[in-house]
Amino acid sequence: MQEQTKPAAAPKRWRTRYTVLFFAAMVALLVFNLPRGFDTNLGKIGAGKPALVFVYDANLVVSNQQAGEMNKARETLAEDLHFLIADIGRPEGQLFMRQYRAERTQILLFAADGSLLKRTQGLVTAEQLLALFYESLAPK
């Protein structure tokens, strides 16, 4: 009877461990770099504070890019403005689109009383979002 040796078993085990470790590190890196979550409570429109609403479509790459830009602008305007998402994958997002005749990836700026001030098509940089706010709402 021949005895079989398994010299390749140990290196294969290490390769598997390194592969799992590599993928775990990549997932962690991705998760930590995702934009912070946005509020989807569209009832905040007209609730005494201006609101910036982004019509989000998870199937479009530009939506994720726009969320990143909104995250940058939120660092400056979080105290002055509600940053909201109208997710078209949810019934309230679809209702919002019908009510305001909004299109995918549009950004709508509302005054504190809920009146629609401006709308623009994404992709809008954080600097452009700041300018939109200051042109429309900042005290003069």
C-alpha positions in Angstrom: 0.0 0.0 0.0 1.3 3.4 -0.9 1.2 6.2 1.5 0.0 9.5 0.2 1.5 12.7 1.5 -0.2 16.1 1.3 2.6 18.6 1.1 0.4 21.1 -0.8 -2.4 21.1 1.9 -0.6 23.6 4.2 0.1 26.2 1.5 -3.4 25.8 0.1 -4.8 26.5 3.6 -2.7 29.6 3.9 -3.8 30.8 0.5 -7.4 30.4 1.5 -6.8 32.3 4.7 -5.1 35.2 2.9 -7.8 35.3 0.3 -10.5 35.5 2.9 -8.5 38.1 4.8 -8.0 40.2 1.6 -11.7 40.2 0.8 -12.6 41.1 4.4 -10.2 44.0 4.2 -11.7 45.2 0.9 -15.2 45.0 2.2 -14.2 46.9 5.3 -12.5 49.6 3.2 -15.6 49.9 1.0 -18.0 50.2 4.0 -15.9 52.8 5.7 -15.8 54.9 2.6 -19.5 54.8 1.8 -21.4 58.1 2.4 -23.1 58.4 5.7 -26.8 57.6 5.4 -29.3 60.2 4.4 -32.7 60.8 5.8 -35.7 59.6 3.7 -38.3 61.3 5.8 -39.8 63.6 3.1 -42.2 65.0 5.7 -39.4 67.3 6.8 -40.1 69.4 3.7 -41.7 72.6 5.0 -41.1 71.8 8.6 -39.4 75.1 9.4 -36.0 74.4 7.9 -34.9 74.4 4.2 -34.5 71.0 2.6 -32.4 69.7 -0.2 -34.0 66.6 -1.8 -32.1 64.3 -4.1 -34.1 61.9 -6.2 -32.1 58.7 -5.8 -32.0 55.7 -8.1 -29.9 52.8 -6.8 -29.5 51.5 -10.4 -27.6 54.6 -11.5 -23.9 55.2 -10.8 -24.4 58.9 -10.8 -26.7 58.5 -7.8 -23.9 57.2 -5.7 -21.6 59.9 -7.0 -24.1 62.6 -6.1 -24.6 61.1 -2.6 -20.9 61.6 -2.1 -21.0 65.2 -3.2 -24.0 65.8 -0.9 -22.1 64.3 1.9 -19.3 66.8 1.4 -21.8 69.7 1.3 -23.5 68.4 4.4 -20.3 68.9 6.4 -20.8 72.7 5.9 -24.6 73.0 5.8 -25.9 70.3 8.2 -27.2 72.9 10.7 -28.9 75.0 8.1 -30.5 72.5 5.8 -32.2 69.1 5.8 -30.4 66.7 3.4 -33.1 64.3 2.2 -33.3 61.4 -0.3 -36.4 60.5 -2.3 -35.6 56.9 -3.1 -37.5 55.9 -6.3 -37.4 52.3 -5.0 -39.8 53.3 -2.2 -43.5 54.3 -2.5 -42.9 57.7 -0.9 -40.1 58.4 -3.4 -42.4 57.6 -6.3 -45.1 59.8 -4.8 -42.6 62.6 -4.4 -41.6 62.3 -8.0 -45.2 62.5 -9.2 -46.1 65.4 -6.8 -43.1 67.6 -7.9 -42.7 66.2 -11.4 -39.2 65.3 -10.5 -36.9 63.1 -12.6 -34.2 60.6 -11.5 -31.1 62.3 -10.2 -32.7 65.7 -9.8 -32.0 67.9 -6.8 -34.8 70.0 -5.5 -34.3 72.9 -3.0 -37.2 73.8 -0.8 -37.6 76.9 1.4 -38.4 76.5 5.1 -42.1 76.9 4.3 -42.0 74.0 1.8 -42.1 76.1 -1.4 -40.0 74.8 -4.2 -37.2 77.2 -5.0 -35.0 75.5 -7.5 -34.4 72.2 -9.2 -31.3 71.0 -11.0 -30.1 67.9 -12.6 -27.3 65.9 -10.9 -24.3 65.4 -11.0 -23.7 68.6 -8.9 -20.5 69.1 -7.0 -20.4 70.0 -3.3 -19.3 73.5 -4.2 -22.2 73.9 -6.6 -24.6 72.7 -3.9 -23.2 75.3 -1.5 -23.6 78.0 -4.1 -27.2 76.9 -4.8 -28.0 77.2 -1.1 -26.3 80.6 -0.6 -27.9 82.1 -3.8 -31.3 80.9 -2.8 -31.6 80.9 0.9 -28.7 82.5 2.7 -29.7 85.7 4.6 -28.7 88.8 2.7 
